[in-house]
């Protein structure tokens, strides 16, 4: 059962949608760039949430500060990292012990920065991390990173650049390229779902 929830990140009230399925395992899912229309209703975000629901996870997606009904304003990724940490805490406070973190595009970039701190995350998944568009130079190894996926026609997350970065992030993480897909996965959401569900 999906229900609207609100939690605080600093002094800002953040809106989210929670689908509570499992008391033990859950996932936080983050959305693409707010300045380019990204929000928690994005179709790729919906696909990610759907996969985790099928796998029996409780899911929490939310709007970053300044998006939709979330208070505050866009903060160039800095405040958004605090939003991620607040979302993880929200699930943890519900008693969920195993929490995964998955992000698409800008959301993957924010997540990568957020976990550079000592954050209790079981596994991470990055969908189209925007390595051709945003700076990942300060991102170090991420042992929790399990899967990175992008499209062969994605010029915002170019497969060759992302693959090279994976060797730094976590050489043991699975790297998948969906042939024909661009950054928005139009016509390729089923293929993305198949990759995600196999992890």
C-alpha positions as CSV (number, residue, x, y, z in Angstrom):
1,X,0.0,0.0,0.0
2,X,1.6,3.3,-1.2
3,X,1.2,6.2,1.2
4,X,2.4,9.8,1.2
5,X,5.0,10.5,3.9
6,X,6.9,13.6,5.1
7,X,10.2,13.7,6.8
8,X,12.6,16.5,7.7
9,X,16.0,17.2,6.1
10,X,17.5,20.0,8.1
11,X,14.6,22.4,8.5
12,X,12.9,21.4,5.3
13,X,9.9,19.1,5.1
14,X,10.4,16.6,2.3
15,X,7.6,14.7,0.6
16,X,7.9,11.1,-0.4
17,X,5.9,8.0,-1.3
18,X,6.4,4.9,0.9
19,X,5.3,1.4,-0.1
20,X,5.9,-0.7,3.0
21,X,6.2,-4.4,2.1
22,X,9.0,-5.8,4.2
23,X,9.9,-4.9,7.8
24,X,13.6,-6.0,7.3
25,X,14.7,-4.7,3.9
26,X,14.0,-1.5,2.1
27,X,15.4,0.9,-0.5
28,X,15.6,4.6,-1.1
29,X,15.3,5.7,-4.7
30,X,16.4,9.1,-5.9
31,X,15.4,11.1,-9.0
32,X,17.0,12.9,-11.9
33,X,18.0,16.6,-12.1
34,X,15.4,19.0,-10.6
35,X,16.5,21.9,-13.0
36,X,15.6,19.7,-16.0
37,X,12.2,18.5,-14.8
38,X,13.4,15.6,-12.7
39,X,11.1,14.4,-9.9
40,X,10.0,11.2,-8.1
41,X,7.4,10.5,-10.8
42,X,10.0,10.1,-13.5
43,X,9.4,6.9,-15.5
44,X,12.8,5.4,-14.8
45,X,12.4,6.0,-11.1
46,X,8.9,4.3,-11.3
47,X,10.6,1.4,-13.0
48,X,13.2,1.1,-10.3
49,X,10.6,1.2,-7.6
50,X,8.5,-1.4,-9.4
51,X,11.4,-3.8,-9.5
52,X,12.1,-3.5,-5.8
53,X,8.4,-3.9,-5.0
54,X,8.4,-7.2,-7.1
55,X,11.5,-8.3,-5.1
56,X,9.6,-7.6,-1.8
57,X,11.4,-4.5,-0.6
58,X,9.8,-1.6,1.1
59,X,10.4,1.4,-1.1
60,X,10.8,5.1,-0.4
61,X,11.1,7.6,-3.3
62,X,11.0,11.3,-2.5
63,X,11.3,14.7,-4.1
64,X,14.5,16.5,-3.4
65,X,14.3,19.9,-1.7
66,X,12.6,22.5,-3.8
67,X,10.8,19.9,-6.0
68,X,7.1,19.3,-6.0
69,X,5.8,19.6,-2.4
70,X,9.2,19.4,-0.8
71,X,10.3,22.6,0.9
72,X,13.5,24.5,0.2
73,X,15.4,25.3,-3.0
74,X,17.8,23.5,-5.3
75,X,21.2,23.4,-3.6
76,X,23.6,22.2,-6.3
77,X,23.7,18.7,-4.8
78,X,24.9,19.7,-1.4
79,X,21.6,19.9,0.4
80,X,20.3,17.1,-1.7
81,X,22.9,14.8,-0.1
82,X,21.4,15.7,3.3
83,X,18.0,14.8,1.8
84,X,19.3,11.3,1.0
85,X,20.7,10.8,4.5
86,X,17.4,12.0,5.9
87,X,15.5,9.5,3.8
88,X,17.8,6.6,4.9
89,X,17.3,7.6,8.5
90,X,13.5,7.7,7.9
91,X,13.6,4.0,6.8
92,X,16.0,3.1,9.6
93,X,13.7,4.7,12.2
94,X,10.9,2.5,11.0
95,X,13.1,-0.5,12.0
96,X,14.2,-1.5,8.5
97,X,17.6,-3.1,9.0
98,X,18.9,-3.7,5.5
99,X,18.6,-0.5,3.4
100,X,19.7,-0.3,-0.3
101,X,20.2,3.0,-2.2
102,X,19.5,3.4,-5.9
103,X,19.6,6.5,-8.0
104,X,19.0,7.5,-11.6
105,X,21.1,10.2,-13.3
106,X,21.5,13.2,-10.9
107,X,20.1,11.0,-8.2
108,X,23.0,8.5,-8.7
109,X,25.5,11.4,-8.5
110,X,24.0,12.7,-5.3
111,X,24.0,9.2,-3.8
112,X,27.6,8.6,-4.7
113,X,28.6,11.8,-2.8
114,X,26.3,11.0,0.2
115,X,27.9,7.5,0.7
116,X,31.4,9.0,0.9
117,X,30.4,9.7,4.5
118,X,30.0,6.7,6.8
119,X,26.5,5.7,5.8
120,X,24.8,2.4,6.6
121,X,23.8,1.1,3.2
122,X,23.6,-2.6,2.3
123,X,23.9,-2.2,-1.5
124,X,24.0,0.6,-4.1
125,X,22.8,0.6,-7.7
126,X,23.5,3.5,-10.1
127,X,21.4,3.9,-13.2
128,X,23.0,6.2,-15.8
129,X,25.4,8.1,-13.5
130,X,25.9,11.3,-15.5
131,X,29.6,11.1,-15.9
132,X,29.5,13.1,-19.2
133,X,27.7,16.0,-17.5
134,X,28.6,16.2,-13.8
135,X,31.8,16.0,-11.8
136,X,32.6,12.6,-10.2
137,X,36.3,13.4,-9.5
138,X,35.9,13.4,-5.7
139,X,34.1,10.0,-5.7
140,X,36.3,7.3,-4.2
141,X,35.8,3.6,-3.9
142,X,32.3,2.4,-3.0
143,X,32.4,-1.2,-1.7
144,X,28.6,-1.3,-1.5
145,X,28.2,-0.6,-5.2
146,X,26.6,-3.7,-6.7
147,X,25.4,-2.7,-10.2
148,X,25.9,0.2,-12.7
149,X,23.8,0.3,-15.8
150,X,23.6,2.8,-18.7
151,X,22.6,2.8,-22.4
152,X,24.7,2.5,-25.5
153,X,23.3,5.7,-26.8
154,X,23.5,7.6,-23.5
155,X,25.6,10.8,-24.1
156,X,25.0,12.0,-20.5
157,X,26.3,8.7,-19.0
158,X,28.6,7.5,-21.8
159,X,29.2,3.8,-21.5
160,X,33.0,4.0,-22.0
161,X,33.5,6.8,-19.5
162,X,31.2,5.1,-16.9
163,X,33.0,1.8,-17.4
164,X,36.3,3.4,-16.7
165,X,35.0,5.0,-13.5
166,X,33.6,1.7,-12.3
167,X,37.2,0.4,-12.1
168,X,37.7,3.1,-9.4
169,X,34.3,2.9,-7.7
170,X,34.2,-0.8,-7.4
171,X,35.9,-3.2,-9.9
172,X,33.7,-6.0,-8.6
173,X,30.4,-4.2,-9.4
174,X,28.4,-5.5,-12.3
175,X,28.4,-3.2,-15.3
176,X,25.6,-3.5,-17.9
177,X,25.0,-1.6,-21.1
178,X,21.5,-1.7,-22.6
179,X,22.0,-1.7,-26.4
180,X,20.1,1.1,-28.1
181,X,19.0,3.0,-25.0
182,X,19.6,6.7,-24.5
183,X,19.6,8.5,-21.2
184,X,15.9,8.5,-20.9
185,X,15.3,4.8,-21.7
186,X,12.4,5.6,-24.0
187,X,11.3,2.2,-25.4
188,X,13.8,0.4,-23.2
189,X,12.2,0.4,-19.8
190,X,11.4,-3.3,-20.0
191,X,15.1,-4.0,-20.7
192,X,16.1,-1.9,-17.8
193,X,13.6,-3.7,-15.6
194,X,15.1,-7.1,-16.7
195,X,18.6,-6.0,-15.7
196,X,17.5,-4.6,-12.4
197,X,15.4,-7.6,-11.4
198,X,18.3,-10.0,-12.1
199,X,20.5,-8.5,-9.3
